[in-house]
Amino acid sequence: MFTRRTMAKFAAFAPLLASNAYAATPGRTAGSAPALEVERRSLDELHKAAIAEGGKLVVYGGGDIPNGAAGMEQAFAKRFPGVTARILIDRSKYQGVRIDNQLELDALQCDVAHVLAWQYYDRWKANGELLAYKPLGWDAVYPDFKDPDGMITSVAIYAFSSLINKSKIAENEAPFDALDFLNPKLKGQIALTYPQDDDSILYQFERIVAEHGWDYIEKLIEQDVIWNRGSGITRRRVENGEAAVSFTTSGPIVANPKGPTQFLLPKTGSFLSWAHPGAIFRRAKHPAAAKLYMSWLLSEENQGTKRSWSVREDMPPPEGMEPIFAYKTYPIHFREFLRDRARIETFRDQLEQYIGPMQGENPTKVEGVFPEGRA
């Protein structure tokens, strides 16, 4: 699966992986726990255990599209009849504090969380709130994308880069790198997500400022940017033609020839990617269903779709592409950025002086400590 060139790039990246290994995460000490075996039961066996438990599952997921996991709920129910999953989607920053509050009240509603908030997982693990579990396929997950104690396992890889509306701009005129977005021809055609509202977008802007300076932000604002709360809303604006381009959202890594958009990787710069973490809570009300869900997420039927890169080393990359570490992208750096809250707060406040305060409500419209009632 790996070419000689890919392996050379991966080898060059290996010291960075090792230096940021989970062994250094809070709550992890040498010899702190005996080795935990990887799940040996099949998905069918896990399915039977989940039905015997009651056939229910509650997941808190990160995202900014209302009811954004409806498709996943349906796919899970179809694959595992008799087990119903409710996957509540909200911004990761809100899910993290929501779970914190529920834990303090001893009224945890979710069994599993997969949100973009590494700092929360670190603390939940250190406080003994996570269940040690190594799902089916865990041993094939890239070492740096999982906790060796089995508390945290990444379940997907996401990436943000240039996204264009094919009917509004040709690929040979598309912006691939940050400086390309300053082209006067794109004025009024750029949709972006508020960086002060989303740590992933904030990280993109920090890297841009580090490389091009604050002058870049001033010039970008002069492009009459269409600002949005939520990367999903940004993507929809490009899809429906309200805007021509963006660099603060995701898209299909392998373009659908009949689809309205195309996802482009930079020609010279780097792009944002991250391994999305998932975990089961020790106080989960439906641990059997939670184990089924995590094993299903890591299964070949999910990880081998080729829609994006896999967190598993044994799964091929999207067609025509190389494994994630062959590219100029830094999922490990991003994880460390998320953990440095003082750094984030300082840069967020600086950036807001240029962009101004956010406008609009939380796009998911999910509210409260118990958004679906206290069970």
C-alpha positions as CSV (number, residue, x, y, z in Angstrom):
1,M,0.0,0.0,0.0
2,F,2.9,2.4,0.8
3,T,5.3,3.5,-2.0
4,R,9.0,4.0,-1.3
5,R,8.4,7.8,-1.4
6,T,5.5,7.6,1.0
7,M,7.5,5.5,3.5
8,A,10.3,8.0,3.3
9,K,7.9,10.8,4.2
10,F,6.4,8.8,7.0
11,A,9.8,8.0,8.4
12,A,10.7,11.7,8.5
13,F,7.5,12.3,10.4
14,A,8.0,9.5,12.9
15,P,10.1,11.4,15.4
16,L,7.2,13.9,15.7
17,L,4.8,11.1,16.3
18,A,6.9,9.6,19.0
19,S,7.6,12.9,20.7
20,N,3.9,13.5,21.1
21,A,2.8,10.0,22.0
22,Y,-0.1,9.5,24.4
23,A,2.3,8.3,27.0
24,A,2.7,11.9,27.9
25,T,-1.0,12.6,28.3
26,P,-2.4,13.4,31.7
27,G,-3.4,10.4,33.7
28,R,-0.9,8.1,32.0
29,T,2.0,6.7,34.0
30,A,4.4,3.9,33.2
31,G,2.9,0.6,34.4
32,S,-0.3,2.3,35.6
33,A,-2.5,-0.5,34.4
34,P,-2.2,-4.0,33.0
35,A,-2.4,-4.4,29.2
36,L,-6.0,-4.5,28.0
37,E,-6.9,-7.0,25.3
38,V,-8.4,-5.9,22.0
39,E,-12.1,-6.8,21.6
40,R,-12.3,-10.4,20.3
41,R,-16.1,-10.7,19.8
42,S,-17.5,-10.2,16.3
43,L,-19.9,-7.4,15.4
44,D,-22.7,-9.9,15.4
45,E,-21.8,-11.1,18.9
46,L,-21.6,-7.5,20.1
47,H,-25.0,-6.9,18.5
48,K,-26.6,-9.6,20.5
49,A,-25.1,-8.2,23.7
50,A,-26.4,-4.8,22.9
51,I,-29.9,-6.2,22.3
52,A,-29.8,-8.1,25.6
53,E,-28.8,-4.9,27.4
54,G,-32.0,-3.1,26.1
55,G,-31.0,-2.0,22.5
56,K,-30.5,1.7,23.2
57,L,-27.5,4.0,22.8
58,V,-26.9,7.8,23.2
59,V,-24.0,9.5,21.6
60,Y,-22.9,13.1,21.8
61,G,-21.1,14.1,18.6
62,G,-19.4,17.3,17.4
63,G,-20.7,19.2,14.5
64,D,-22.7,22.3,13.4
65,I,-25.4,21.0,11.2
66,P,-28.8,20.5,12.8
67,N,-29.5,16.8,13.4
68,G,-26.3,16.2,11.4
69,A,-25.9,12.5,12.3
70,A,-29.4,11.4,11.0
71,G,-27.7,9.4,8.2
72,M,-25.4,7.7,10.7
73,E,-28.3,6.9,13.0
74,Q,-30.2,5.3,10.1
75,A,-27.1,3.3,8.9
76,F,-26.5,2.0,12.4
77,A,-30.2,0.9,12.9
78,K,-30.2,-0.8,9.5
79,R,-26.9,-2.6,10.2
80,F,-28.0,-3.6,13.8
81,P,-31.8,-4.2,13.9
82,G,-33.2,-3.9,17.4
83,V,-30.6,-1.3,18.6
84,T,-31.5,2.4,18.4
85,A,-28.8,5.0,18.4
86,R,-29.5,8.7,19.2
87,I,-26.5,10.7,18.0
88,L,-27.0,14.3,19.2
89,I,-24.9,16.8,17.3
90,D,-23.7,20.1,18.7
91,R,-20.6,22.2,18.7
92,S,-17.8,20.4,20.4
93,K,-17.1,23.2,22.8
94,Y,-20.7,23.1,24.0
95,Q,-20.8,19.3,24.2
96,G,-17.6,19.3,26.4
97,V,-19.1,21.6,29.0
98,R,-22.5,19.9,28.7
99,I,-20.9,16.5,29.6
100,D,-18.9,18.2,32.4
101,N,-22.1,19.5,33.9
102,Q,-23.8,16.2,33.6
103,L,-20.9,14.4,35.3
104,E,-21.0,16.8,38.2
105,L,-24.7,16.2,38.6
106,D,-24.2,12.5,38.3
107,A,-26.7,12.5,35.5
108,L,-24.7,11.6,32.4
109,Q,-26.9,11.2,29.4
110,C,-24.5,10.0,26.8
111,D,-22.7,6.7,26.6
112,V,-20.2,7.7,23.9
113,A,-18.7,11.0,22.8
114,H,-16.8,11.9,19.6
115,V,-16.1,15.6,19.7
116,L,-13.2,17.8,18.7
117,A,-12.0,18.7,22.2
118,W,-8.9,16.9,23.2
119,Q,-8.5,18.9,26.4
120,Y,-11.7,17.4,27.7
121,Y,-10.7,13.8,27.0
122,D,-7.4,14.4,28.8
123,R,-9.3,15.6,31.9
124,W,-12.0,12.9,31.7
125,K,-9.3,10.3,31.5
126,A,-7.3,11.8,34.4
127,N,-10.5,11.9,36.5
128,G,-11.3,8.3,35.8
129,E,-14.4,9.1,33.8
130,L,-13.6,7.0,30.7
131,L,-14.0,3.3,30.2
132,A,-11.0,1.3,29.0
133,Y,-12.0,-0.4,25.8
134,K,-10.1,-1.4,22.7
135,P,-12.6,-1.9,19.9
136,L,-12.4,-4.3,17.0
137,G,-9.7,-3.0,14.7
138,W,-8.0,-1.1,17.4
139,D,-4.6,-2.7,16.8
140,A,-4.7,-1.4,13.2
141,V,-5.2,2.2,14.2
142,Y,-2.2,4.5,13.8
143,P,-0.3,4.5,17.1
144,D,-0.6,8.3,17.5
145,F,-4.3,8.2,17.0
146,K,-5.1,6.1,20.0
147,D,-4.5,6.0,23.7
148,P,-2.4,3.0,24.6
149,D,-4.6,2.5,27.7
150,G,-7.7,2.1,25.5
151,M,-9.5,5.1,26.9
152,I,-9.5,7.2,23.7
153,T,-9.6,6.0,20.1
154,S,-9.8,8.1,17.0
155,V,-12.7,7.1,14.7
156,A,-12.3,9.2,11.6
157,I,-9.9,11.7,9.9
158,Y,-11.3,15.1,8.8
159,A,-9.6,17.7,6.7
160,F,-10.2,21.4,5.8
161,S,-8.8,22.9,2.6
162,S,-9.9,24.7,-0.4
163,L,-13.5,24.0,-1.6
164,I,-14.8,25.4,-4.8
165,N,-18.1,25.6,-6.6
166,K,-17.3,24.1,-10.0
167,S,-20.0,26.2,-11.8
168,K,-18.6,29.4,-10.5
169,I,-14.8,28.9,-10.8
170,A,-12.7,26.6,-12.9
171,E,-10.1,24.5,-11.2
172,N,-7.2,26.2,-13.1
173,E,-8.3,29.5,-11.6
174,A,-9.1,28.2,-8.2
175,P,-7.4,29.3,-5.0
176,F,-5.2,26.4,-3.7
177,D,-3.1,28.3,-1.1
178,A,-3.7,31.1,1.4
179,L,-2.4,33.9,-0.8
180,D,-4.6,32.8,-3.7
181,F,-7.6,33.9,-1.7
182,L,-6.4,37.5,-1.9
183,N,-7.0,37.6,-5.7
184,P,-9.3,40.6,-6.4
185,K,-11.4,38.4,-8.7
186,L,-12.7,36.6,-5.6
187,K,-14.0,39.6,-3.8
188,G,-17.4,38.9,-2.4
189,Q,-17.1,35.3,-3.4
190,I,-15.4,33.8,-0.3
191,A,-17.4,32.1,2.4
192,L,-15.5,31.5,5.7
193,T,-16.3,30.3,9.2
194,Y,-15.8,32.6,12.2
195,P,-12.5,31.5,13.6
196,Q,-13.2,32.7,17.1
197,D,-16.2,30.3,17.2
198,D,-14.4,27.1,16.2
199,D,-10.9,25.9,17.4
200,S,-10.2,24.1,14.1
201,I,-10.8,27.3,12.1
202,L,-8.8,29.3,14.7
203,Y,-5.9,26.9,14.2
204,Q,-6.0,27.5,10.4
205,F,-5.8,31.3,10.9
206,E,-3.0,31.0,13.5
207,R,-0.9,29.1,10.9
208,I,-1.7,31.7,8.2
209,V,-0.8,34.6,10.5
210,A,2.4,32.9,11.5
211,E,3.4,32.5,7.8
212,H,2.0,35.7,6.3
213,G,1.5,38.1,9.2
214,W,-1.4,40.2,10.3
215,D,-1.4,42.1,7.1
216,Y,-2.9,39.0,5.4
217,I,-5.9,39.3,7.7
218,E,-6.4,42.9,6.8
219,K,-6.3,42.1,3.1
220,L,-8.6,39.1,3.5
221,I,-11.2,41.2,5.2
222,E,-11.1,43.6,2.3
223,Q,-12.3,40.7,0.1
224,D,-15.8,41.2,1.6
225,V,-15.9,37.8,3.2
226,I,-19.2,36.1,3.8
227,W,-18.8,35.0,7.4
228,N,-20.7,32.1,9.0
229,R,-21.2,30.3,12.3
230,G,-20.3,26.7,11.5
231,S,-18.2,25.1,8.8
232,G,-21.3,23.1,7.6
233,I,-23.1,26.3,6.9
234,T,-20.1,27.6,5.0
235,R,-20.0,24.4,3.0
236,R,-23.6,24.7,2.1
237,R,-23.1,28.3,0.8
238,V,-20.4,27.1,-1.5
239,E,-22.6,24.1,-2.6
240,N,-25.6,26.2,-3.4
241,G,-23.6,28.9,-5.2
242,E,-24.0,31.7,-2.7
243,A,-20.2,31.8,-2.6
244,A,-17.5,30.4,-5.0
245,V,-14.8,29.3,-2.6
246,S,-13.8,28.6,1.0
247,F,-10.9,27.2,2.9
248,T,-12.6,26.7,6.3
249,T,-14.8,23.7,5.6
250,S,-14.6,20.1,4.5
251,G,-15.7,18.4,1.4
252,P,-15.5,15.0,-0.4
253,I,-11.9,14.1,-0.7
254,V,-12.7,12.3,-3.9
255,A,-14.9,14.5,-5.9
256,N,-18.3,13.4,-7.1
257,P,-18.3,14.1,-10.8
258,K,-22.0,15.1,-10.6
259,G,-21.6,17.1,-7.4
260,P,-21.4,20.9,-7.3
261,T,-18.1,21.2,-5.4
262,Q,-14.5,20.0,-5.6
263,F,-12.1,19.7,-2.7
264,L,-8.5,20.9,-3.4
265,L,-5.3,20.3,-1.5
266,P,-2.7,23.1,-1.4
267,K,0.1,23.3,-4.0
268,T,2.7,24.6,-1.6
269,G,1.1,25.3,1.8
270,S,-0.2,22.9,4.5
271,F,-3.8,22.1,5.3
272,L,-5.7,21.2,8.5
273,S,-6.4,17.6,9.3
274,W,-7.2,15.8,12.5
275,A,-8.0,12.4,13.9
276,H,-11.4,12.7,15.5
277,P,-11.4,11.1,19.0
278,G,-14.0,8.9,20.5
279,A,-14.5,7.4,24.0
280,I,-17.0,5.5,26.1
281,F,-17.8,6.8,29.6
282,R,-17.3,4.7,32.7
283,R,-20.8,5.7,33.8
284,A,-22.4,4.8,30.5
285,K,-25.9,3.4,30.9
286,H,-25.5,1.3,27.8
287,P,-21.9,0.0,27.7
288,A,-22.7,-3.0,25.5
289,A,-24.2,-0.8,22.8
290,A,-21.4,1.7,23.2
291,K,-18.8,-1.1,22.5
292,L,-20.8,-2.2,19.5
293,Y,-20.9,1.4,18.2
294,M,-17.1,2.0,18.7
295,S,-16.3,-1.3,17.0
296,W,-18.6,-0.5,14.1
297,L,-17.0,2.9,13.6
298,L,-13.6,1.2,13.3
299,S,-14.8,-1.7,11.2
300,E,-13.6,-2.3,7.6
301,E,-17.1,-1.5,6.4
302,N,-16.8,2.0,7.7
303,Q,-13.1,2.7,7.5
304,G,-12.7,1.2,4.0
305,T,-15.1,3.4,2.2
306,K,-12.3,5.5,0.6
307,R,-14.4,8.7,1.1
308,S,-11.6,10.0,3.3
309,W,-8.4,8.8,4.9
310,S,-8.8,6.1,7.5
311,V,-7.4,6.0,11.0
312,R,-6.4,2.4,10.3
313,E,-3.0,1.7,8.7
314,D,-4.4,-1.4,6.9
315,M,-7.0,0.6,4.9
316,P,-6.1,2.1,1.5
317,P,-6.3,5.8,1.1
318,P,-8.8,7.5,-1.2
319,E,-8.4,6.7,-4.8
320,G,-5.5,8.5,-6.4
321,M,-4.2,9.7,-3.1
322,E,-1.5,8.7,-0.6
323,P,-1.8,8.0,3.1
324,I,-2.4,11.0,5.3
325,F,1.1,11.3,6.6
326,A,2.5,11.7,3.1
327,Y,1.1,15.2,2.9
328,K,2.0,18.5,4.5
329,T,-0.5,18.4,7.3
330,Y,-0.1,18.3,11.0
331,P,-2.8,16.4,13.0
332,I,-0.5,16.1,16.0
333,H,0.3,19.8,16.1
334,F,-3.4,20.5,16.0
335,R,-4.0,18.3,19.0
336,E,-1.3,20.1,21.0
337,F,-2.9,23.4,19.9
338,L,-6.2,22.3,21.4
339,R,-4.6,21.6,24.7
340,D,-3.0,25.0,25.0
341,R,-6.1,27.0,26.1
342,A,-4.1,30.2,27.0
343,R,-2.6,30.3,23.5
344,I,-6.1,29.8,22.0
345,E,-7.7,32.5,24.1
346,T,-5.0,35.1,23.3
347,F,-5.1,34.5,19.6
348,R,-8.9,34.4,19.5
349,D,-9.1,37.8,21.2
350,Q,-6.5,39.3,18.9
351,L,-8.3,38.0,15.8
352,E,-11.6,39.3,16.9
353,Q,-10.2,42.8,16.8
354,Y,-9.8,42.5,13.1
355,I,-12.9,40.4,12.2
356,G,-15.3,41.8,14.8
357,P,-17.8,39.9,17.0
358,M,-19.7,36.9,15.6
359,Q,-23.1,37.3,14.2
360,G,-25.9,34.7,14.3
361,E,-27.1,31.9,16.6
362,N,-25.7,28.5,17.2
363,P,-26.6,26.7,14.0
364,T,-27.5,23.4,15.7
365,K,-30.1,25.1,18.0
366,V,-29.2,22.6,20.7
367,E,-29.4,24.2,24.1
368,G,-29.1,23.5,27.8
369,V,-27.4,20.9,30.0
370,F,-30.1,18.3,29.1
371,P,-31.2,19.3,25.6
372,E,-33.4,16.2,25.2
373,G,-34.6,16.0,28.8
374,R,-33.1,14.5,31.9
375,A,-33.5,10.7,31.9
